[in-house]
Amino acid sequence: MLTCLQLISYKTLAQSDTTKKLKEVTVKATTVPKVQTLTPTQQITNKDFARYSAFNVADAVRNFSGVNIKDYGGIGGLKTISVRSLGANHTAVLFDGVQLNDAQNGQIDLSKFNLNNVQEIAVYNGQSENLLQPARSFASASVLSIKTIQPALTLQKPYQIQAGVKGGSFGLVNPYLQWQQSISKRWSFIANANYVYANGRYKYKVDGDGSDTLAIRRNGDVRSLQADAALYWAKSDSNKFNIHVNYYNSKRGLPGAVIFYNPYASQRLENNDIFAQATYEHTWQSSIRLLINTKLSQLKTRYLDPEFLNQQGGLDQHYNQKEVYQSVALAYHLTPDWEVSYAADASYLKMDADIYNYAYPSRFTLLNVLATNFTKGRWQLQGNLLQTNLNEMVKKGVASKSRSVLSPTLMVTLKPFDNSNLQIRAFYKNIFRAPTLDELYFYAIVPRTIKPEFVKQYDMGITWTKNFNNLLEYITLTTDAYYNTVSNKILAVPNKNPAIFSFSNIGKVDIKGVDVGLKTQTKQQNGWRGLLSANYTYQQATDVSDPTSSTYQNQIPYTPKNTLALNAGVNYKQLGIYYNHILSSSRYYTGNNVPDYYVPGYSISDASAVCNFITGKLPVTASVEVNNLFNKNYSIIRSFPMPGRSYRLSIQITI
Amino acid sequence: MKQFKLKNLLSAVAILSVLASCQKDKKIVVDARVATSGIYVLNQGNFNANNSTLSFYDYTTKSTTSDMFSAANGTKLGDTGNDAKIYGSKMYIVVNVSSTVEVVSAKTVKSIKQVKLFNGAVARQPRYIVFNKNKAYISSYDGTVAVMDTTTLAIEKYITVGRNPEQMVVSNGKLYVANSGGLSFGNPDKTVSVIDLNTLTETKKIQVIANPVSMAADSYGNVYVLSTGDYASILPGMTIIDNNTDAVKTQSTTLVGAYGTAIIVDGDFAYFLTSDKKVLVYNAKTQTVAKANFITDGTVIKTPYSITYDSTTGEVFVTDAKDYASNGELFAFDKNGKKEYSITTGINPGAIVLVNK
């Protein structure tokens, strides 16, 4: 019901037809991906995760154009997203519309997020076109939005239980359980639990140390538990509330960078995260819409290095981040074509760490955003002005200066022809990210002056979609050319272990790129259906900070110029077979684009097969996934080798 | 564990000859270049990036080889090459994070032996090397100085010193070791260990300014110790020890202005890389500043990193680490402090070794 409504409202924006006709369109539109959006938008829903042999959120979005997943390898390896060469810190990760905020290092490890309770993942360049959302959703260069599964129950069957287990290479065992229950007409809940155990071992090839045998990646074991429960109340679609509690606990070894002649690693990382968030949404007849979000969160991290040669005979560090967050958003249609909104977010965050000379910073952030959307004929115009206030306090040392920044965004679409589904879009977004607390205060023995990193994004693109009545069901094509300028870019350089980075400020970066996406599928014919999608990315991200530097006009580290992702599949009745391919051109791991610092490109294939059947009366889904089908040696981050061929078997029953 | 290491070592040697054919991805050309005379620069690379290299600049051909070690051996140095010195016909390259000492031919860089410094599965993390009477002394972050015979290349003893020892110097028949304690933030060590080179035991610890790192000795009985301080309340400074009495003669945070971390002594003069990017010349005989800056032509070095003096020509060589993340540079200055030439080095050029004839 909910998705249906969304589709209708989406279609209303795209075309001004009569309601009767609209209903017809909606039925067809269910399979056509939403690409004709104000800003480039890519999404994937849970039924497609197996198509991409995806185990976690990072795997699910790695095919998207403009997306670069930095993967340190293995199940417990850090995985972060960089969109259009801007780095992980410029992507806000939203969990059911509320940001997962990590002020300590500003990037979310996507390996933490299992797909078992995820309904949909979307990546927006700029921001989503929804006017009614928290101010934080407007406050980053791009958005990765994770939507969890909501209870979808009927009166006939007031509950649903899904139980499954995944297992395979790296000693992976991943049992999970989902329970949906309708309590009354208005109340329902959903609970998920998911446990991952893996020894994390895999073979890899070492080049350069004279060894001729494969080495085994050790100390990469993972043990994690994620539990998630949500309670939903809905009087109607225009008056609803939910509260969500999410708990994550993991203990993992950090295999570290491959060091020649020294194969021992013993560092460990423990995470203990909990958050509770509540959302209330109300739409009045006068078309005023209200959205309230509240969140409390605590992120605890423990880092252990038993072999660190200090006086204590090892490191055992504890980090604790607590945040209180409140957001209120209001939207109102001044005229049927013109909507305005206002959102205000306040957050207070406190950070503790038992490390030498720590500043114990706290940060108060207040965001105000005014947004407007205007639709007239073939035009849609949207704009917003975000005002950010940052205030920091420290118990020790010097606090970063208070700041107030204004950030404008403008978006426009034009449908030039009546009889063609061609749309032109453009956006400009000026945004910044605050330096993270680690960048500012982590072992900052001498106070650091780090300015916020400013980004200006310019994008222009064409989208085209067409429904067919022949063999093909539809084709969607999108092309966007973009130009980003980054001033005072703070670059994270992989260090000692994936959990700790060193930072270098390389000043200015110019990013020029092109994203191209194609999606198509055939009509179902005698039970058969073919699926194809392709995404291509070109990125030229050059350091333009200092003309006298040897890195001037060189491509910034870890940024491939060309990336191509292909996905093809065949469905036959309840069986699906899929092939995924990612091709990345070579990169350099330092700012000097010289052969010494070359990281070769890679070309990696995955394959999967999914089968849905019924045993007794219970629907069962079984799948086999193979990652790195051709067992290639490669690494995304140098010295952090990726696994060779690996397998995963899954089986799930629904009661 | 020992078997494992031996196996590695054996295979490393055995594979050497066939390596070029084994490697599919990268062509490693085994280069039989002979370093007759020139400059080796040991580049640390980036921490945990396995990209330490040994640059070589040939005086005759005026050409630079970016990594003599891999060119000669087909294998790489590993992670964070921290110190290199020539003793006799051999060059010893101390690789910190890989925890090895690579013993190679000083002229060809051909590997003679890779000495691994591990205490079980714990890397000792070697830092610096000095020599005396056919013995090499290797300081390691695990609080030891290893004694290695320069003929058999076997480690004969580990002498326990203070925390995280860095540079050492041999003076008056004694080995002075700077115990930095630099890995305990906020609680650095502040001693110099004195080791009797006859008994190979630590005889005393001398109190110096906290976090001592760099050392040098002159012919007037002075041992110079540069300390980094604790980066907060304790300022960096220099301690001068009398090598007869082992008493502290002078301790100052202002004697030579802004302290950096590198010092060398040649003849009557000590050369300091100062934190305000100068090469300060200090008269060891009179114990006064001779020149505020050796560089006379205004050459700007962004991040002075290491320094060497050529006593035959009076030249001074200084490396520049730039932004610590990209390629560095080596500057050659003539005896008048004028730039002669500069060459591109690898990342973080931390040690310079001159090889003449």
HADDOCK unambig.tbl for C-alpha pairs under 7 A between the chains (distance, minus, plus):
assign (segid A and resid 208 and name CA) (segid B and resid 75 and name CA) 4.91 0.50 0.50
assign (segid A and resid 208 and name CA) (segid B and resid 76 and name CA) 5.42 0.50 0.50
assign (segid A and resid 209 and name CA) (segid B and resid 75 and name CA) 5.07 0.50 0.50
assign (segid A and resid 209 and name CA) (segid B and resid 76 and name CA) 5.88 0.50 0.50
assign (segid A and resid 210 and name CA) (segid B and resid 12 and name CA) 5.08 0.50 0.50
assign (segid A and resid 210 and name CA) (segid B and resid 15 and name CA) 6.65 0.50 0.50
assign (segid A and resid 210 and name CA) (segid B and resid 75 and name CA) 5.42 0.50 0.50
assign (segid A and resid 211 and name CA) (segid B and resid 11 and name CA) 6.82 0.50 0.50
assign (segid A and resid 211 and name CA) (segid B and resid 12 and name CA) 6.30 0.50 0.50
assign (segid A and resid 257 and name CA) (segid B and resid 48 and name CA) 5.95 0.50 0.50
assign (segid A and resid 259 and name CA) (segid B and resid 48 and name CA) 6.67 0.50 0.50
assign (segid A and resid 259 and name CA) (segid B and resid 50 and name CA) 5.89 0.50 0.50
assign (segid A and resid 259 and name CA) (segid B and resid 78 and name CA) 6.58 0.50 0.50
assign (segid A and resid 259 and name CA) (segid B and resid 79 and name CA) 6.30 0.50 0.50
assign (segid A and resid 259 and name CA) (segid B and resid 98 and name CA) 6.07 0.50 0.50
assign (segid A and resid 260 and name CA) (segid B and resid 50 and name CA) 6.65 0.50 0.50
assign (segid A and resid 260 and name CA) (segid B and resid 78 and name CA) 5.01 0.50 0.50
assign (segid A and resid 260 and name CA) (segid B and resid 79 and name CA) 6.85 0.50 0.50
assign (segid A and resid 260 and name CA) (segid B and resid 98 and name CA) 5.81 0.50 0.50
assign (segid A and resid 261 and name CA) (segid B and resid 98 and name CA) 5.55 0.50 0.50
assign (segid A and resid 262 and name CA) (segid B and resid 98 and name CA) 5.09 0.50 0.50
assign (segid A and resid 262 and name CA) (segid B and resid 99 and name CA) 6.73 0.50 0.50
assign (segid A and resid 264 and name CA) (segid B and resid 121 and name CA) 6.38 0.50 0.50
assign (segid A and resid 307 and name CA) (segid B and resid 122 and name CA) 6.73 0.50 0.50
assign (segid A and resid 309 and name CA) (segid B and resid 141 and name CA) 6.61 0.50 0.50
assign (segid A and resid 309 and name CA) (segid B and resid 142 and name CA) 5.95 0.50 0.50
assign (segid A and resid 309 and name CA) (segid B and resid 183 and name CA) 6.49 0.50 0.50
assign (segid A and resid 310 and name CA) (segid B and resid 183 and name CA) 4.95 0.50 0.50
assign (segid A and resid 310 and name CA) (segid B and resid 184 and name CA) 4.84 0.50 0.50
assign (segid A and resid 311 and name CA) (segid B and resid 184 and name CA) 5.93 0.50 0.50
assign (segid A and resid 356 and name CA) (segid B and resid 185 and name CA) 6.04 0.50 0.50
assign (segid A and resid 356 and name CA) (segid B and resid 186 and name CA) 6.30 0.50 0.50
assign (segid A and resid 445 and name CA) (segid B and resid 231 and name CA) 6.22 0.50 0.50
assign (segid A and resid 445 and name CA) (segid B and resid 232 and name CA) 6.59 0.50 0.50
assign (segid A and resid 446 and name CA) (segid B and resid 231 and name CA) 6.99 0.50 0.50
assign (segid A and resid 495 and name CA) (segid B and resid 47 and name CA) 6.46 0.50 0.50
assign (segid A and resid 495 and name CA) (segid B and resid 48 and name CA) 6.04 0.50 0.50
assign (segid A and resid 496 and name CA) (segid B and resid 47 and name CA) 6.79 0.50 0.50
assign (segid A and resid 496 and name CA) (segid B and resid 48 and name CA) 5.58 0.50 0.50
assign (segid A and resid 590 and name CA) (segid B and resid 325 and name CA) 6.71 0.50 0.50
assign (segid A and resid 590 and name CA) (segid B and resid 326 and name CA) 6.29 0.50 0.50
assign (segid A and resid 591 and name CA) (segid B and resid 326 and name CA) 6.11 0.50 0.50
assign (segid A and resid 592 and name CA) (segid B and resid 326 and name CA) 6.01 0.50 0.50
assign (segid A and resid 639 and name CA) (segid B and resid 49 and name CA) 6.59 0.50 0.50
